[in-house]
Structure formats: structure tokens, C-alpha cells
Amino acid sequence: MDPKETPPIPGASPIDVPEELTAVYSNLVRISHSPSDIVFDFGQVLPLQKPHILTRIVMSPVAAKLFLLALKENLARYEATFGEIHLPGDNSLANDLFKQIHPPEPPKAE
């Protein structure tokens, strides 16, 4: 097997990934829908630049729900391997930086 090839998943159909396919980093997704489609606009937000949409993926509602379930399962596997993913706003920056530091306890009155 070519080292670039993904090993086959038992029971799954093989997927052809073109060699010229380029991976694109996205830190923005805008999601919209119609009665028959769910639309994902993936893009980038960079400092001092207007947000830029790079690609649009359109799925049926059934495919989008299957994608959601697969994403949940993969995130759970990721967190089981690498630890919990903390979202911005879960803690303050000060708490993230100094949570191990506690102020000294005042002396006990006798």
C-alpha cells in the first residue's frame, strides 16, 4: 500500500482522494438551510481582514444529520485520546493562566 493512501475501513467503500486535492484551513462556518438542503459556507477570519468564504458544501438534511452524528463520534474519540476541547469563554484568560496559583490563607485567629 502506498504510504499516502488511507488504510481501508472494514465494511466501507473505498474513497478516491485526488492527489492534487489541497487541504484548506477554515475557522469560520456559516450554516443556512432551505426545506430541502443544509448549506455550509466554510471560510477564514484573519486579523485586519474581512471574513472570506472559501467553499460551499450543500447536503440533504439526512446527510447533514449523519454528518453531525459522525462529527460527534469523532470529537468524542479525539477527546478520549487527547483530552477535553475547551471552548473560548469557558474560563477567563486570568483563570487559564493562574488557576494553579492561590492567594495565601489569612492567619488563624487564636
Residue pairs with C-beta under 8 A, 6 or more apart in sequence:
1 7
4 19
6 15
6 17
8 14
24 42
24 54
24 55
25 44
26 42
26 43
26 44
26 54
27 44
27 45
28 42
28 43
28 44
28 45
28 51
28 53
29 40
29 41
29 42
29 43
30 40
30 41
30 43
30 53
31 38
31 39
31 40
31 41
32 38
32 39
32 41
33 39
33 61
36 60
36 61
37 58
37 59
37 60
37 61
38 58
38 59
38 60
38 61
38 63
38 64
39 56
39 57
39 58
40 56
40 57
40 58
40 59
41 53
41 55
41 56
42 53
42 54
42 55
42 56
42 57
43 51
43 52
43 53
43 54
44 51
44 52
44 54
45 51
45 52
46 52
59 67
75 85
78 85
79 85
91 99
